[in-house]
Amino acid sequence: MNFKKYLPAIVSGFGAAVLSTIPGIKNFSCCLLVPGAAAFSILLDQKISKSNERILLNKSLGFGFLTGLTATIFITIFEILITYITRSNDFVQTLPQSEIIMRQWNLGPLFDDSLEMLKNAANDIEKTGFSSIYLFMILSSYFIINTIFGLIGGVFGMSLANRKFREE
């Protein structure tokens, strides 16, 4: 397997992950940073390989998926490290307000069990700085969101890279 072939997607995913740690930009990481990084990885690969060929859909989807996966891994690592150091995060801070809102919906006993699990995760974070439940929650949610938006960004990058072929 040629590792250098996938380097633009990995570098772009890492860049998106680093930018997603900035508090104001963090809110836009899924819908702007990851698709932008995926599109950038396609264009970067085209510049590096000096290719004048059309980018195919399977290549763009592969680069988009890999960019989203790389962003997911590094965003999760950064989030866990910051949580471990500070012993707090957005989840811990917003859980009481979320509980109030969710109790108004009156969702039943399953909700009470879920809420108890979330409270245990928040307590673990406050005590030790780490919760395996929280790790699983963010890893799975970031994986789903970032890979989907990475695929969308890959297709967008393909359309940008192939626009010169439409002009001819």
Buried (B, 14 or more C-beta within 10 A) or exposed (E): EEEEBBBBBBBBBBBBBBBBBEEEEBEBBBEBBBBBBBBBBBBBBBEEEEEEEEBEEEBBBBBBBBBBBBBBBBBBEBBBEEBEEEEBBEBBEEBEEEBEEBEEEEEEEEBEEEBEEBEEBBEBBEEEBBBEBBBEBBBEEBBEBBBBBBBBBBBBBBBBBBEEEEEE
